[in-house]
Amino acid sequence: MHIPVLLNEVVENLNLSDSKKVLDCTLGGGGHTLEILRQYPEIAILGIEWDPMLARDFKEKHGDKITIVNDSYVNLKNICREHNFQPDAILFDLGLSSWHYEESGRGFSFRKDEMLDMRFNPERGGLTAAQIINTYDSRELERILREYGEEDFARNISLAVVNARKEKPVISVSELVGIVETAVPEWYKHKKIHFATKTFQSLRIAVNGELENVKKGANDAIEVLKSGGRIAAISFHGLEDKILKELFRAKAKENIIRLINKNVVKPQWQEIMANPRSRSAKLRVAEKI
Ligand SMILES: C[S@@+](CC[C@H](N)C(=O)[O-])C[C@H]1O[C@@H](n2cnc3c(N)ncnc32)[C@H](O)[C@@H]1O
C-alpha cells in the first residue's frame, strides 16, 4: 500500500477551507486527496492520474467524492478549462506510487523479475524501457544514464548493454540487472544504494519524459492557480527538485508567486522511520500573488 508522504505538512501548507477548489495533479492512491476530504468534506477536488489502472481503481472506490481525469498533468490547463475549474490549491506528489514497484508488473523495481516496460500509461503507446534499451545507440543510452540517473558508470553500462543485446534482446529486469552488475566495479556493488538504482531511475524518467513533464506541469499550474492560492510540490530526487527550485525562484522574481518556506520542508525522523520511502522527499510551497 502507498503511504502518503508529508501528509500533514501538505494539508497545512495548502491553506484550505471547505469552499475551496483543489487540483491534485498526481492522484495515485489518493492518500493526500482523501485526507484533505476528511478534514474538509465539502471541498471540491479534481484529481489527475496518468496511470489508467490507478485512475480506474480510484474511480471505483471513491468516484462519488471527486472528479477524476485519466491523463497527464502536462494537459492540466485544458483539463481545468474543460471542467471549468480554477483551483485555489494545487498539489504535485511526483514520481511513482509504491503500487508501481510492488504490483504493476511493469518492471519498475530491480527486485522483481518482470518485463522492462516502465510506462505510467501503457494504453497510450510510447516506447517501453526494453525498446529504449534495445534500439538506442550507446551514446544516447549513456546520456540517459548520466543526465537522468547521475550514474558515474554511464559509459560502462551503456557499452555493456549494447554488447549484451548483440547476443539477444534485453527484455527483463533480471537481464538488465545482470548486465549492470558486469559493468560496474566490485566496490560499487557493496554501497548502501543498490548498483542498479540509478540505471532504473534514469530509464523510468526517459520512458515517461518525467523532467519535461514537471517543467511544463508546474509552470502551467502556476498559471491556472487563483490569486492567493497555494501550490505544493513534493519531489524525490535532485533533478526534479532543481526544476521546481529554479521555476519557483524565477516566478518569485517576476512577482507572480511568493515563496512560503525559505527552505524545503522535509519529513521528520518519525515519518522516515515509519516510511523509509519518504527519506528523500522535499516539499516546496508557493502562493500566487
Ligand atoms: C507519488 S504518487 C502519488 C501518491 C498520492 N499522492 C497518494 O498519496 O496516494 C505519484 C503518482 O503520479 C502519477 N503520475 C506520474 N506522472 C504523471 C503525470 N505526468 N500526470 C499525472 N499523473 C502522473 C503516477 O502514476 C503516480 O500514481
The ligand as an SDF file (V2000), in Angstrom:
LIG
                    3D

 27 29  0  0  0  0  0  0  0  0999 V2000
    3.8560    9.5670   -5.5690 C   0  0  0  0  0  0  0  0  0  0  0  0
    2.4680    9.0240   -6.4300 S   0  0  0  0  0  0  0  0  0  0  0  0
    1.1650    9.9590   -5.7460 C   0  0  0  0  0  0  0  0  0  0  0  0
    0.6340    9.3910   -4.4980 C   0  0  0  0  0  0  0  0  0  0  0  0
   -0.5750   10.0750   -3.9150 C   0  0  0  0  0  0  0  0  0  0  0  0
   -0.3020   11.4410   -3.5440 N   0  0  0  0  0  0  0  0  0  0  0  0
   -1.0610    9.2880   -2.7190 C   0  0  0  0  0  0  0  0  0  0  0  0
   -0.8250    9.7290   -1.5990 O   0  0  0  0  0  0  0  0  0  0  0  0
   -1.6270    8.2200   -2.9100 O   0  0  0  0  0  0  0  0  0  0  0  0
    2.6480    9.8120   -7.9770 C   0  0  0  0  0  0  0  0  0  0  0  0
    1.5390    9.4830   -8.9520 C   0  0  0  0  0  0  0  0  0  0  0  0
    1.6430   10.3660  -10.0500 O   0  0  0  0  0  0  0  0  0  0  0  0
    1.3060    9.6590  -11.2220 C   0  0  0  0  0  0  0  0  0  0  0  0
    1.9200   10.3850  -12.3330 N   0  0  0  0  0  0  0  0  0  0  0  0
    3.2030   10.3580  -12.7570 C   0  0  0  0  0  0  0  0  0  0  0  0
    3.3780   11.1960  -13.7830 N   0  0  0  0  0  0  0  0  0  0  0  0
    2.1760   11.7690  -14.0100 C   0  0  0  0  0  0  0  0  0  0  0  0
    1.7100   12.7290  -14.9430 C   0  0  0  0  0  0  0  0  0  0  0  0
    2.5270   13.2630  -15.8610 N   0  0  0  0  0  0  0  0  0  0  0  0
    0.4170   13.0960  -14.8910 N   0  0  0  0  0  0  0  0  0  0  0  0
   -0.4320   12.5770  -13.9540 C   0  0  0  0  0  0  0  0  0  0  0  0
   -0.0500   11.6480  -13.0590 N   0  0  0  0  0  0  0  0  0  0  0  0
    1.2370   11.2620  -13.0770 C   0  0  0  0  0  0  0  0  0  0  0  0
    1.8740    8.2730  -11.0120 C   0  0  0  0  0  0  0  0  0  0  0  0
    1.2020    7.3320  -11.8100 O   0  0  0  0  0  0  0  0  0  0  0  0
    1.6190    8.0720   -9.5080 C   0  0  0  0  0  0  0  0  0  0  0  0
    0.4180    7.4220   -9.2920 O   0  0  0  0  0  0  0  0  0  0  0  0
  1  2  1  0
  2  3  1  0
  2 10  1  0
  3  4  1  0
  4  5  1  0
  5  6  1  0
  5  7  1  0
  7  8  2  0
  7  9  1  0
 10 11  1  0
 11 12  1  0
 11 26  1  0
 12 13  1  0
 13 14  1  0
 13 24  1  0
 14 15  1  0
 14 23  1  0
 15 16  2  0
 16 17  1  0
 17 18  1  0
 17 23  2  0
 18 19  1  0
 18 20  2  0
 20 21  1  0
 21 22  2  0
 22 23  1  0
 24 25  1  0
 24 26  1  0
 26 27  1  0
M  CHG  2   2   1   9  -1
M  END
$$$$
